[in-house]
Amino acid sequence: MLASMSNIRAVGKTSFQAGHKVVCPESQKSDFLSIIPGRTQVSEGGIHPVFEIFRRYYVYLIVTAFLALLIGTRAQHLVGSIDNPHAWRQSDTAWYAYSFYKDGINILKPSVCWMGGHKTVILEFPFPEVLMALAYEALGHHLYLARLITLIFFAGSAIYLFLIVRKLADSRLAVIATGVYVVLPLSLFYSRAVHIDFFAVFFAHAMFFHLLRALSFPRFRDIFLAVVAGSFAFLVKAPYAFYFMLPLLCVAMQQRCPLRSLIWLGGCLLIPCLLFVWWRSHAATVNAAMPDWSFIPEYFKFTEMGSWYYGPWEARLNIHHWRRLWGRFGNDVTSSVGMWLFITGLAVSLMAAFRGSWRKWLPLWIWFSSVLVYVVIFFNLNLVHDYYQIPFLAVSSVFVALGIDAPRRILRRRLRKTEAIISFVLFGMISFNSITYARDTYFKRDVLREQFGEIIRQSTPDEALVIATPNVGTDCRDPSSLFCARRNGWSIDRHNLSRDLVERLKKVGASHLAVMVNDTDSLEQIKAYGYTIHLYPIDDNWQVLIANLV
């Protein structure tokens, strides 16, 4: 018996001593326990003490580490006002939720603050904002509640990422990839922003995982959850979900699924697609009812949005645009340290493919390629907004994790006990790099605009319709000043402001004019409009001019 046990140990498979089982990475590369050093060291009295502690409590330790990463890197940014980048987009989401809280929930007719008394414009399916409004109803209107809800859905997307990678690859890679996903720069900011994207990512990941399970063993539970999750993903943000069809098809072909399985897979995706078509049709009908205010510079109805989503084809042929996206990928998505680990991870997967395990990595390559297809299709959105690179986070985390795990996968025999230490150091480096980059790049408050909004709120009645002209460039769709003021109205750029425009807006309901000024010429120009004005100083340079138009 002892001899046979020695033989098993000698070939690096499974060893038993003192009633304990030790699983080595050669036989179970997916085992959590291969994460720590000393995993195969057994003392004379039994298993190594460090390994024994981890063996008993590894689930709790991993969950604790996950929560520490998730909350510890974001706690100080859960409170406070809306910050940049893209305070504009966050303010739209925040106003949807605030209007539901204030005026009641009507999911088919959400409100914006920059359309005067008309209010209703559909930007997206407002399910995230409904959840935020319900939280406000229970605990009061506090932005940290909206941020916590976003963070909860981000955590859910991370859990589903772990489950996806464990199914496609192994548990060790899944643990590392999930940790990387939590600390990447875009994740650090938008996972606690008043923002809808990680709601869509959560549902897209859930749809992908449950369809993967259903391909292996069709069960009603997985099919039902996939359809529900896919429906919400396509309703909230279809571009973040559709590209998962390609890796799903790859897995189905690898498993040689029968035709009937492919048919029901298509049926599962058909329901979300039909709901998406219905919602877009409803949105087009509602937005077509927007008033004809063509006298407002840059105003248009939100009906024909194709040029904004896709942009001209020639834009894809501009090398400077691709350089911009590449720079954003290497800083905001992976971080500069993570970029090298990402490249290393790609190299490791290619080396493994040449050794014969290409089938294991093909779905991940297809996943990454499908995100590139998404970028090519929605090129203008990706070029203008950094948060449209969020779909890169999950699959990039996998390849970064593969780069972190490269010492173990390539140099195991040479490094032996130090392989895990090197991986921990690499993870620490990318975490530090991401956190410092996010700290220096994101979380920027526009204090002047906040003070501008606060003065409007204190100087006008709740039902006022305010023409707001802040100190920086804006256009008629900018909600940020009006959200700070908690007022409906119009946003007008300083260069477009004129007495004629104010008079025309007055005819459609404008009751107050609010302008930030810092020079005598601007002040005298607005005084010449002939309205009764009041001045409120912000600091030594800026004043807010409030004019009552009625």
LINJOWO-V804589 format. One record per helix or strand. SS is the DSSP state (H for helix, E for strand). FROM is the first residue (numbers start at 0). TO is the last residue. If there is no record, write none. Layout:
ss = [SS;SS]
from = [FROM;FROM]
to = [TO;TO]
//
This chain:
ss = [H;E;E;H;E;E;H;H;E;H;E;E;H;H;H;H;H;H;H;H;H;H;H;H;H;H;H;H;E;H;E;H;E;H;H;E;H;E;E]
from = [1;13;19;31;41;45;48;74;83;86;110;119;126;142;170;184;196;219;243;258;305;312;318;335;378;385;390;405;443;446;464;479;487;493;498;511;519;531;542]
to = [9;16;22;34;42;46;71;76;83;102;110;119;138;167;182;189;215;239;253;287;309;316;332;376;383;388;403;440;443;458;468;484;490;495;506;516;526;536;547]
//
